[in-house]
Amino acid sequence: MSDQEEETSELRAIGCETALLNRADGSARFWQGDTCVLASVVGPKEVSVRDEKHDQATIEVVFKPKVGLASIAEKSLEGSLHHVASKIIIGAQHPRSSISIVLQVISDDGSLLACAVNAMCLALLDAGVVLETCAAAASCVLNSVDRSITLDPTSAQEKAASAQLTMVFAKDPQNSLTLCTSRGAFDEGQFDSAFELVAAATRPIFSFYRKAMQRRLSKEHRLG
């Protein structure tokens, strides 16, 4: 099921396709510009006794690079994605079960973690997993010379920047910061400016989620 691309005032064009994989309970291919990630969700399903939690679901996240085996950097991304999944999934709804999330990089032209978070959230929604809240992510890079901030950077912009921040926000009244990763040096003023810019950039992503799910449900209703 495909959703047309949407232009935003700050982000590169975003788009998605949902319900792509027959063997998954939910799936989504999400892209921002030329960065694209495919996410799949299986579960809740039976879990081995070794991994069983009596009061929570066991959440598994696997992040796969476009080619080859995952590097240390990609394992770090996997850890960040697991942190976000653990924050937004209501694990108590499915004790003694597992929810497995696999993310496959299709193409990477910058802002990869943000793209992966957004793909994961769409796949969880597609699977009907009970969530505490949705999450949306965006990245920005900082230039130490002119103190400019560029949102949703490409790979070339990431390499040229003095610092990079990726922030994940929850959709709640407090606009809670669920995760923040960074590299490079920046001061408090730059962080505050980046925070406001990235927080504002996630709002159209939440809107995009809602429209994507509405289209999915509308199509299911017509077919049913």
C-alpha positions as CSV (number, residue, x, y, z in Angstrom):
1,M,0.0,0.0,0.0
2,S,1.6,3.2,-1.1
3,D,1.3,6.8,0.1
4,Q,2.3,9.7,-2.2
5,E,5.3,11.8,-1.2
6,E,4.7,14.9,0.7
7,E,6.8,18.1,0.7
8,T,7.5,19.9,4.0
9,S,8.9,23.3,4.6
10,E,12.1,22.0,6.3
11,L,12.5,18.3,5.6
12,R,13.3,16.6,2.4
13,A,10.3,14.9,0.7
14,I,8.9,12.1,2.8
15,G,6.9,9.1,1.8
16,C,6.0,5.5,2.7
17,E,4.5,2.2,1.7
18,T,2.8,0.0,4.3
19,A,1.7,-3.6,4.5
20,L,4.5,-4.7,2.2
21,L,5.5,-8.1,3.7
22,N,3.1,-11.0,3.9
23,R,5.0,-12.8,6.6
24,A,5.2,-9.9,9.0
25,D,2.4,-8.6,11.2
26,G,3.3,-5.1,10.1
27,S,5.7,-3.4,7.7
28,A,6.6,0.0,6.3
29,R,9.1,1.4,3.8
30,F,9.8,5.0,4.8
31,W,12.0,7.5,2.9
32,Q,13.3,11.0,3.5
33,G,14.9,12.3,0.3
34,D,17.3,9.5,-0.8
35,T,17.5,7.8,2.5
36,C,15.1,4.8,2.8
37,V,14.6,2.1,5.5
38,L,12.3,-0.9,5.4
39,A,10.9,-2.0,8.8
40,S,9.0,-5.1,9.7
41,V,7.3,-6.2,12.9
42,V,6.5,-9.8,14.0
43,G,4.5,-10.3,17.2
44,P,3.4,-10.4,19.8
45,K,4.5,-14.0,19.5
46,E,5.6,-16.9,21.8
47,V,9.0,-16.4,23.4
48,S,11.5,-18.8,24.7
49,V,11.6,-19.5,28.4
50,R,15.1,-18.0,28.6
51,D,14.0,-14.6,27.2
52,E,10.6,-14.6,28.9
53,K,9.5,-11.7,31.1
54,H,6.6,-12.5,33.4
55,D,5.2,-8.9,33.3
56,Q,6.5,-7.5,30.0
57,A,6.9,-8.3,26.3
58,T,10.5,-9.0,25.2
59,I,11.3,-6.4,22.6
60,E,13.9,-7.4,20.0
61,V,15.4,-4.9,17.5
62,V,17.7,-5.9,14.6
63,F,19.3,-3.2,12.4
64,K,20.7,-4.4,9.1
65,P,23.0,-2.3,6.9
66,K,22.5,-2.2,3.1
67,V,25.3,-4.7,2.6
68,G,27.5,-6.8,4.8
69,L,27.5,-7.2,8.6
70,A,26.6,-4.5,11.1
71,S,29.6,-2.4,12.3
72,I,30.0,-0.9,15.7
73,A,28.3,2.3,14.6
74,E,25.3,0.3,13.3
75,K,25.1,-1.6,16.5
76,S,24.9,1.7,18.3
77,L,22.0,2.7,16.0
78,E,20.4,-0.6,16.9
79,G,20.7,0.2,20.6
80,S,19.1,3.7,20.0
81,L,16.2,2.1,18.1
82,H,15.7,-0.5,20.9
83,H,15.6,2.4,23.4
84,V,12.9,4.2,21.4
85,A,10.8,1.0,20.9
86,S,11.0,0.2,24.6
87,K,9.7,3.7,25.4
88,I,6.7,3.7,23.1
89,I,5.5,0.0,23.2
90,I,3.2,-0.9,26.2
91,G,5.0,-4.1,27.0
92,A,2.7,-4.9,29.9
93,Q,-0.1,-5.6,27.4
94,H,1.8,-8.7,26.2
95,P,3.7,-10.4,29.0
96,R,5.6,-13.6,28.3
97,S,5.7,-12.8,24.6
98,S,8.1,-11.1,22.1
99,I,7.8,-8.4,19.6
100,S,10.6,-8.5,16.9
101,I,11.5,-5.5,14.8
102,V,13.8,-5.7,11.9
103,L,15.1,-2.6,10.1
104,Q,16.8,-3.0,6.7
105,V,18.7,0.0,5.1
106,I,17.7,0.3,1.5
107,S,19.7,3.5,0.8
108,D,21.5,6.0,3.0
109,D,22.0,9.7,2.0
110,G,22.0,11.1,5.5
111,S,19.8,11.3,8.6
112,L,19.7,7.5,8.8
113,L,18.7,7.1,12.4
114,A,15.8,9.5,12.1
115,C,14.6,7.7,9.0
116,A,14.9,4.4,10.8
117,V,12.9,5.6,13.8
118,N,10.1,6.9,11.6
119,A,10.0,3.6,9.6
120,M,9.9,1.6,12.8
121,C,7.0,3.7,14.2
122,L,5.0,3.2,11.0
123,A,5.6,-0.5,11.0
124,L,4.4,-0.8,14.6
125,L,1.3,1.2,13.7
126,D,0.7,-1.1,10.7
127,A,1.1,-4.2,13.0
128,G,-1.5,-2.8,15.5
129,V,1.0,-3.0,18.4
130,V,-0.4,-1.2,21.4
131,L,1.7,1.9,21.9
132,E,2.0,4.4,24.8
133,T,2.6,7.1,22.2
134,C,4.0,7.5,18.7
135,A,7.5,8.8,18.1
136,A,9.0,10.9,15.3
137,A,12.6,11.8,14.6
138,A,14.7,14.4,12.7
139,S,18.3,15.3,12.5
140,C,20.3,18.5,12.0
141,V,23.9,19.5,11.5
142,L,25.7,22.5,12.9
143,N,28.3,24.7,11.3
144,S,30.8,26.2,13.8
145,V,31.9,29.0,11.4
146,D,28.6,30.8,10.8
147,R,26.6,28.9,13.5
148,S,24.0,27.9,10.9
149,I,21.8,24.8,11.4
150,T,20.7,22.6,8.6
151,L,17.8,20.3,9.1
152,D,17.5,16.7,7.7
153,P,21.1,16.7,6.3
154,T,22.4,14.6,3.4
155,S,25.5,12.5,3.8
156,A,27.7,15.2,2.3
157,Q,26.3,17.8,4.7
158,E,26.9,15.5,7.6
159,K,30.6,15.0,6.6
160,A,31.1,18.8,6.3
161,A,29.4,19.7,9.6
162,S,31.2,20.3,12.9
163,A,28.4,18.6,14.9
164,Q,25.2,16.6,14.4
165,L,22.1,16.0,16.5
166,T,19.3,13.5,16.1
167,M,16.3,13.9,18.3
168,V,13.3,11.7,18.8
169,F,10.1,13.2,20.2
170,A,7.0,11.6,21.6
171,K,3.6,12.8,20.6
172,D,2.3,14.0,23.9
173,P,1.3,17.4,25.4
174,Q,4.8,17.9,26.8
175,N,6.5,17.2,23.4
176,S,8.8,14.8,25.4
177,L,12.3,14.2,24.2
178,T,12.6,10.4,24.0
179,L,16.1,10.2,22.7
180,C,18.9,12.5,21.7
181,T,22.2,11.4,20.0
182,S,25.0,13.7,19.1
183,R,28.5,13.9,17.7
184,G,30.9,16.9,17.6
185,A,31.1,20.0,19.7
186,F,28.3,22.6,20.2
187,D,27.4,25.1,22.9
188,E,24.1,25.4,24.9
189,G,22.8,28.1,22.6
190,Q,23.3,26.0,19.6
191,F,21.6,23.0,21.3
192,D,18.6,25.1,22.3
193,S,18.2,26.4,18.7
194,A,18.5,22.9,17.3
195,F,16.0,21.6,19.8
196,E,13.3,24.1,18.7
197,L,14.0,23.5,15.0
198,V,13.9,19.7,15.2
199,A,10.9,19.6,17.5
200,A,9.0,21.7,15.0
201,A,10.2,19.5,12.1
202,T,8.6,16.4,13.7
203,R,5.1,17.8,13.7
204,P,4.5,17.2,10.0
205,I,5.9,13.7,10.4
206,F,3.2,12.9,13.1
207,S,0.6,14.3,10.7
208,F,2.0,12.1,7.9
209,Y,1.6,9.0,10.2
210,R,-2.0,9.9,10.8
211,K,-2.8,10.3,7.1
212,A,-0.9,7.1,6.2
213,M,-2.9,5.1,8.6
214,Q,-6.2,6.7,7.6
215,R,-5.4,5.8,3.9
216,R,-4.6,2.2,5.0
217,L,-7.8,1.8,7.0
218,S,-9.9,3.4,4.3
219,K,-8.5,1.0,1.7
220,E,-9.1,-2.0,4.0
221,H,-12.7,-0.8,4.5
222,R,-13.3,-0.6,0.7
223,L,-11.8,-4.0,0.1
224,G,-13.7,-5.5,3.1
